[in-house]
Amino acid sequence: MKTKELIKCIDFKKVYNLNNLEVEGIAYDSRKIKENFIFVALKGTSADGHQFINDAVSRGAKTIVAGKKSTLLPSDVGEIIVEDTRQALHTLASVFYGEPTKKIRVAGITGTNGKTTTAFILKQILESAGSKCGLIGTISYQIGERVISSVNTTPESLDLQKLFNDMLEEKCRWAVMEVSSHGIAQGRISKIHFDTAIFTNIASHEHLDYHKNFKGYLGAKLKFFSHYLPESEKDNKTGIINSDDAYSGYFIKLLRKNSINCVTFGRTGKDVKLIDYSIQKDGNRITVEIEGKKEDFFTRLRGLGNVYNTLAGIAFARTHNISTDIVKGALQKITSVPGRFESVDEGQPFEVIVDYAHTHHALQNLLKSVKELKPRRIILVFGCGGDRDKSKRPLMGRVSVKMADIVFITSDNPRSENPEDIINDIEKGIPFYLRKKYVAIPDRKRAIKEAISLAREGDCVVIAGKGHETFQILKNITIPFDDRDETRKAIRLKTL
């Protein structure tokens, strides 16, 4: 596509030295620029892309999209000045890749907890129904047989549009994606034509380092349903809502206001009504009522959170006319989701569960689910990430000692913070009369080893916070670290 044809899609204030070359690509990272690329200068929280314009030009950029005029650019480099470079990127990316989401069906999942597992469930249901499906989320991006390591839960708009285009080339009929609050607030999901939007739940003290307060966080989630789903040009759009969540009414109201089909699930759900469930060692058993008929489902995905993630999948299938038998078969195929209530089994006489829970709500639900398995004792290992919302730290400390029998407070990803300072913040939430229930061990590897060494037959060791992650961020370095691998090593050492 020629430059002049492509830029017709954006609103610009001024244009300088515009060429009309064939656009070979678009990039917002100057290091990814190649000959005849367009460089879009984004202003981020830690860096300003305008500082890298000269680098982009030196690498072959022939058109610059910026928020202000540059100086001393070569005469053969065109410059387009816009009000909002990020919004320009959203539009340019969609048009450059031929508006792929108009040609593929898209389901977006948002919420504090459950996005990843729900995405895995939807993908399995769709593929069991015969629809090839791509996936974009926290753990990985999946395009056919190709699996790409995830950088962000919801990538930047340019990367998203390329992923959708790649999915089309792989003959995918559906794309399932996690939609983060950052992705919504920064408009990364702009120009995506969603068919379905799913709301799992919302909890306080999540990403408040970015959104400042719960109102801002809730507002970001609501914007998915008030703006991005309504602006989709798809027919028969649907919002699927966990009606048991305390804030579900806000989401339901928005769907009705925009005349979008609303499907609800949960104990109060009108479409998929939860009748009963049990969390057992081999999985969850769930009974629901759909159109007056009771149906029983079994999944090896355990825990209370997975009851609701499964309900979301059932509601999605009902919305898209996928039979109950197909759903039951699909659920049987999912043995686990990496780092989500994931068992580590080395033949030991006690259970070990690794989970991504990193908020007090998620930790509370995790420990509640573990209690339903009736272990002799719960031994918990957890920490809190550095350079993130500090207000949740004492809340996690309080939940840990109230619900677990023995607690090891340790490091998560301390980043630039001192691990001991983070632990001190966690300790502030622990009542004095429960202080004998925990010990602080900043070294996560040692904490895991100590927890495993204490475990006896019938106990359950819970290692929370990092889940699927295979690294740990310490100041300005990232080291290999996997809770599951460290647990296996500790179990093997214990049994020597």
C-alpha positions in Angstrom: 0.0 0.0 0.0 1.3 3.5 -0.9 1.9 6.0 1.8 -0.7 8.5 0.6 -3.3 5.8 0.4 -2.5 4.5 3.9 -2.6 7.9 5.7 -6.0 8.7 4.4 -7.3 6.7 7.4 -5.9 9.0 10.1 -6.6 12.5 11.2 -3.5 14.7 10.8 -2.7 18.3 11.6 0.2 18.9 9.1 2.2 16.9 6.6 5.8 17.7 5.6 7.8 16.3 2.6 5.3 13.5 2.1 6.6 10.8 -0.3 4.4 8.2 -1.9 6.5 5.1 -1.5 5.2 1.5 -1.0 4.9 1.0 2.7 6.9 -2.1 3.7 5.9 -2.1 7.3 5.1 -0.1 10.5 7.0 0.0 13.8 6.8 1.9 17.0 10.2 0.5 18.2 13.0 2.1 16.2 15.1 -1.1 16.5 12.5 -2.9 14.4 12.6 -0.4 11.5 13.5 -1.6 8.0 13.8 0.1 4.7 10.6 2.1 3.7 8.9 1.5 7.1 6.7 4.1 8.8 7.9 4.9 12.3 5.2 6.0 14.8 6.6 7.8 17.8 4.7 6.8 20.9 5.1 8.5 24.3 5.2 5.8 27.0 5.5 5.9 30.8 9.3 5.3 30.7 10.4 6.5 27.2 9.3 8.9 24.5 9.5 7.5 20.9 10.2 11.0 19.6 13.7 10.6 21.0 14.3 7.7 18.6 13.2 9.4 15.4 16.7 9.9 14.1 17.6 6.2 14.9 14.5 5.1 13.0 15.5 7.3 10.0 19.0 5.8 10.1 17.5 2.3 9.8 15.4 3.2 6.8 12.2 4.8 7.9 10.8 7.0 5.1 7.8 8.3 7.0 7.5 9.5 10.6 4.2 9.9 12.5 4.8 12.2 15.4 3.1 14.6 17.8 5.5 17.4 17.1 7.7 18.6 14.2 11.3 17.2 14.2 14.3 19.2 13.2 17.0 18.3 10.6 15.3 15.4 9.0 16.5 14.3 5.5 14.5 15.8 2.7 13.4 12.4 1.5 11.7 11.6 4.9 8.1 12.5 5.2 6.6 13.7 8.5 3.0 13.5 9.6 2.0 15.5 12.7 -1.0 14.1 14.6 -2.8 14.9 17.8 -2.5 11.4 19.2 0.2 9.1 17.9 -1.1 6.1 19.7 -4.6 6.5 18.2 -2.9 6.9 14.8 -1.0 3.7 15.3 -4.3 1.8 16.1 -5.8 2.9 12.8 -2.7 2.6 10.6 -2.1 -1.0 11.9 -5.7 -2.1 11.2 -5.7 -0.7 7.7 -2.2 -1.9 6.8 -3.1 -5.4 7.7 -6.5 -5.2 5.8 -8.7 -5.0 8.9 -8.3 -8.7 9.8 -10.8 -8.7 12.6 -13.6 -8.1 10.1 -12.7 -11.5 8.7 -12.2 -13.5 11.8 -14.5 -13.9 14.9 -13.1 -12.5 18.1 -13.9 -13.2 21.7 -12.3 -10.9 24.4 -12.2 -11.8 28.1 -11.6 -9.2 30.8 -11.7 -9.3 34.6 -9.3 -9.4 37.5 -9.0 -13.2 37.7 -9.8 -16.0 35.4 -8.9 -14.5 32.0 -6.2 -17.0 31.1 -8.0 -20.1 32.1 -11.3 -19.0 30.5 -9.3 -18.3 27.2 -7.9 -21.8 27.3 -11.4 -23.2 27.9 -12.9 -21.3 25.0 -10.1 -22.3 22.7 -10.7 -26.0 23.5 -14.4 -25.7 23.1 -14.1 -24.0 19.7 -11.6 -26.5 18.4 -13.7 -29.4 19.7 -16.5 -27.9 17.7 -14.3 -27.9 14.5 -13.2 -24.2 14.5 -9.5 -23.6 14.3 -8.7 -21.0 16.9 -5.9 -18.6 17.8 -5.1 -17.3 21.3 -3.6 -14.2 22.7 -2.9 -14.0 26.4 -0.7 -13.9 29.5 1.1 -17.2 28.9 1.5 -17.3 25.2 0.2 -16.3 21.7 -0.9 -19.3 19.7 -1.3 -19.3 15.9 -2.1 -22.7 14.6 0.8 -25.0 15.7 3.0 -22.0 16.4 3.4 -20.8 20.1 5.0 -17.4 20.8 6.1 -16.4 24.3 3.9 -13.7 25.6 5.3 -10.2 26.3 2.1 -8.5 27.4 -1.3 -10.0 28.2 -2.8 -7.6 25.6 -0.1 -6.5 23.1 0.2 -3.1 21.5 -2.4 -2.6 18.6 0.2 -3.0 15.9 1.2 -6.4 17.3 -2.4 -7.4 17.7 -3.3 -6.7 14.2 -0.3 -8.7 12.9 -1.3 -11.6 15.1 -4.9 -11.5 13.7 -3.5 -11.3 10.2 -1.2 -14.3 10.9 -4.2 -16.2 12.3 -6.2 -15.6 9.1 -3.3 -16.9 7.0 -3.3 -20.0 9.2 -7.0 -20.4 8.4 -8.2 -19.7 12.0 -11.9 -18.9 12.2 -11.8 -17.6 15.8 -9.4 -15.6 17.9 -9.7 -15.7 21.7 -7.9 -13.0 23.6 -7.4 -11.7 27.1 -8.2 -8.0 27.5 -6.2 -6.3 30.2 -7.2 -3.0 31.9 -3.9 -1.5 30.6 -4.9 -2.7 27.1 -8.3 -1.0 27.4 -7.0 2.2 29.0 -4.3 2.7 26.3 -6.6 1.9 23.5 -4.7 -1.2 22.3 -7.9 -2.9 21.4 -9.1 0.0 19.2 -10.1 -1.1 15.7 -10.8 -4.7 16.9 -14.2 -5.9 15.8 -15.3 -8.1 18.7 -18.1 -10.7 18.4 -18.1 -11.5 22.1 -17.0 -9.8 25.3 -16.7 -11.8 28.6 -16.5 -10.3 32.1 -15.2 -12.7 34.7 -15.0 -10.6 37.9 -13.4 -7.5 39.4 -11.5 -7.0 42.6 -10.0 -4.0 44.4 -6.2 -3.5 44.8 -5.2 -4.6 41.3 -3.0 -2.4 39.1 -3.7 0.6 41.3 -0.1 1.7 40.6 -1.3 2.4 37.1 -5.0 3.3 37.5 -4.5 5.2 40.8 -7.7 4.0 42.4 -10.4 1.4 42.1 -12.7 3.8 40.2 -10.1 4.2 37.5 -9.6 0.4 37.3 -13.3 -0.3 37.1 -13.7 2.5 34.5 -11.2 0.8 32.3 -13.0 -2.5 32.5 -16.3 -0.9 31.8 -14.9 0.9 28.7 -14.6 -2.5 27.0 -18.4 -2.8 27.1 -19.3 0.9 26.8 -17.0 1.8 23.9 -15.0 -1.0 22.2 -17.7 -3.7 22.0 -20.4 -1.2 20.7 -18.0 0.2 18.1 -17.4 -3.3 16.6 -19.0 -3.6 13.2 -20.0 -7.3 13.8 -23.6 -8.4 13.8 -25.2 -10.2 16.8 -22.6 -9.0 19.3 -22.9 -10.6 22.8 -21.7 -9.7 26.3 -21.3 -12.6 28.7 -21.4 -11.5 32.4 -20.7 -13.2 35.7 -23.8 -12.0 37.4 -22.5 -13.1 40.9 -19.9 -10.4 40.8 -20.8 -7.4 43.0 -20.2 -5.0 40.0 -21.9 -7.1 37.3 -24.9 -4.7 37.2 -22.7 -1.9 35.7 -21.7 -4.2 32.9 -25.3 -5.5 32.3 -26.6 -2.0 32.2 -24.1 -1.0 29.5 -25.0 -3.9 27.3 -28.7 -3.0 27.6 -28.0 0.6 26.9 -26.2 -0.3 23.7 -28.8 -2.9 22.7 -26.2 -5.7 22.8 -27.3 -9.2 23.7 -26.5 -10.0 27.3 -25.9 -13.6 28.7 -25.4 -14.1 32.4 -23.9 -17.0 34.4 -23.5 -17.9 38.1 -25.8 -18.7 41.0 -27.8 -15.7 39.9 -27.4 -16.3 36.2 -30.5 -16.3 34.1 -28.9 -18.2 31.1 -26.4 -20.5 32.8 -27.5 -21.0 36.4 -25.1 -22.6 38.9 -27.0 -25.2 40.9 -24.2 -27.0 42.7 -20.5 -27.8 42.6 -17.9 -29.9 44.4 -14.1 -29.5 44.3 -12.5 -32.9 44.5 -9.0 -34.3 44.2 -9.6 -35.4 40.6 -11.4 -32.2 39.5 -14.5 -30.0 39.7 -18.0 -31.4 39.4 -20.5 -28.7 38.4 -24.3 -28.8 38.0 -26.0 -26.1 36.0 -29.5 -25.3 34.7 -29.8 -24.2 31.1 -33.3 -23.4 29.8 -34.9 -25.3 32.7 -32.8 -28.4 32.1 -30.1 -29.6 34.6 -26.7 -30.6 33.2 -23.7 -32.1 34.9 -20.2 -31.2 33.8 -16.8 -32.4 35.0 -13.4 -30.8 34.5 -10.0 -31.7 35.8 -9.4 -28.0 36.4 -9.9 -27.6 40.1 -10.8 -24.7 42.4 -13.6 -22.2 43.0 -12.2 -19.9 40.3 -12.4 -22.7 37.8 -16.0 -23.3 38.6 -16.7 -19.8 37.2 -14.2 -20.0 34.4 -16.0 -23.2 33.3 -19.4 -21.5 33.6 -18.1 -18.7 31.3 -17.1 -21.4 28.7 -20.5 -23.0 29.0 -22.3 -19.7 28.5 -20.0 -18.9 25.5 -20.9 -22.3 23.9 -24.6 -21.7 24.4 -24.3 -18.3 22.8 -22.7 -19.7 19.7 -24.9 -22.8 19.4 -22.2 -25.3 20.4 -23.8 -28.5 21.8 -23.6 -29.5 25.5 -22.0 -32.8 24.5 -19.2 -31.0 22.6 -18.6 -28.8 25.7 -18.4 -31.8 28.0 -15.9 -33.5 25.7 -13.8 -30.4 25.5 -13.7 -29.9 29.3 -12.4 -33.5 29.6 -9.5 -32.7 27.3 -8.1 -29.9 29.4 -5.9 -31.4 32.1 -4.4 -28.2 33.4 -3.5 -24.6 32.5 0.1 -23.6 33.3 0.5 -22.0 36.7 -3.3 -22.0 37.4 -4.0 -24.4 40.4 -1.4 -26.5 38.8 -0.3 -29.7 40.7 3.3 -30.7 41.0 3.4 -34.5 41.4 6.7 -36.3 42.0 5.0 -39.2 43.8 5.2 -37.4 47.2 2.6 -38.2 49.9 1.5 -34.6 50.1 0.0 -32.2 47.5 1.7 -29.2 45.9 -0.2 -26.6 44.1 1.4 -23.7 42.1 -0.9 -20.8 41.3 -0.6 -17.3 39.8 -2.7 -15.7 42.6 -1.1 -12.3 43.3 -3.9 -10.2 44.9 -5.6 -10.8 48.2 -8.9 -11.7 46.5 -7.2 -14.3 44.3 -5.2 -15.7 47.3 -8.3 -15.9 49.4 -10.2 -17.8 46.7 -7.2 -20.1 46.1 -6.9 -21.0 49.8 -10.7 -21.4 50.1 -10.5 -23.9 47.2 -7.6 -25.8 48.8 -9.6 -26.0 52.1 -12.3 -27.8 50.2 -9.8 -30.6 49.5 -9.6 -31.1 53.2 -5.8 -31.2 53.6 -4.2 -31.9 57.1 -2.4 -28.6 56.9 -1.9 -25.8 54.4 1.7 -24.6 54.0 1.8 -21.4 52.0 4.7 -19.7 50.2 4.0 -16.3 48.7 5.4 -12.8 48.1 4.4 -9.5 46.4 5.9 -7.9 43.3 8.0 -4.8 43.6 7.2 -1.5 41.8 3.5 -2.4 41.9 0.5 -1.5 44.0 1.7 -1.5 47.6 -1.8 -1.3 49.2 -2.5 -5.0 48.5 0.6 -6.2 50.5 -0.8 -6.0 54.0 -4.1 -7.4 52.8 -2.3 -10.5 51.4 -0.4 -10.8 54.7 -3.7 -10.9 56.6 -5.4 -13.4 54.3 -2.3 -15.7 54.4 -2.1 -16.2 58.2 -5.8 -16.4 58.6 -6.3 -19.1 56.1 -3.1 -21.1 56.0 -1.5 -23.1 58.9 2.1 -22.3 58.1 3.2 -19.3 56.0 6.6 -18.5 54.3 6.7 -14.9 53.2 9.3 -14.4 50.5 10.2 -12.5 47.3 8.1 -12.5 44.1 9.6 -10.2 41.5 11.1 -7.5 43.7 12.3 -5.4 40.6 13.9 -2.2 41.9 12.7 -2.6 45.5 14.5 -4.1 48.4 12.8 -7.5 49.0 12.9 -7.0 52.8 11.0 -3.7 52.4 8.2 -5.5 50.5 8.1 -8.2 53.2 7.8 -5.5 55.9 4.8 -4.1 54.0 3.2 -7.5 54.0 3.9 -8.0 57.7 1.9 -4.8 58.5 -1.3 -6.6 57.8 -0.6 -9.6 60.1 -2.3 -9.4 63.5 0.1 -9.7 66.4 -1.6 -12.8 67.7 -1.0 -14.6 64.4 2.7 -13.7 64.0 3.9 -17.1 65.1 2.3 -18.6 62.1 4.8 -17.2 59.6 8.4 -16.9 58.9 10.1 -14.4 56.4 12.6 -15.9 54.0 13.5 -13.4 51.2 15.2 -16.1 49.1 12.3 -17.6 47.2 14.2 -20.8 46.4 15.1 -21.4 50.0 11.5 -20.6 51.1 10.1 -23.3 48.7 12.7 -25.7 50.0 11.8 -25.1 53.6 8.1 -25.4 52.9 8.6 -28.8 51.1 10.8 -30.0 54.0 8.1 -29.3 56.5 5.3 -31.1 54.5 4.0 -34.4 55.8 1.5 -36.9 54.4 -1.9 -35.3 53.8 -0.6 -31.7 53.8 -0.9 -29.3 50.9 1.9 -26.9 50.0 0.6 -23.9 48.1 3.1 -21.7 46.2 1.4 -18.5 45.0 2.2 -15.4 43.0 4.3 -16.4 40.0 2.4 -19.3 38.5 3.6 -20.0 34.9 6.5 -17.5 35.1 9.9 -18.9 34.3 11.9 -15.9 35.5 12.5 -13.6 38.5 13.2 -9.9 38.2 15.8 -8.6 40.6 16.7 -4.9 40.2 17.9 -4.6 36.6 18.5 -8.3 35.9 16.2 -11.1 35.0 17.2 -14.6 36.1 15.7 -18.0 35.2 13.3 -19.1 38.0 10.3 -21.5 37.9 8.3 -22.3 41.0 7.4 -25.7 39.6 11.0 -26.7 38.8 12.2 -25.5 42.2 9.5 -27.5 43.8 10.4 -30.6 42.0 14.1 -30.2 43.0 13.0 -29.7 46.6 10.8 -32.8 46.6 13.5 -35.0 45.1 16.0 -33.7 47.7 13.6 -34.5 50.5 13.1 -38.1 49.3 16.8 -38.9 49.0 
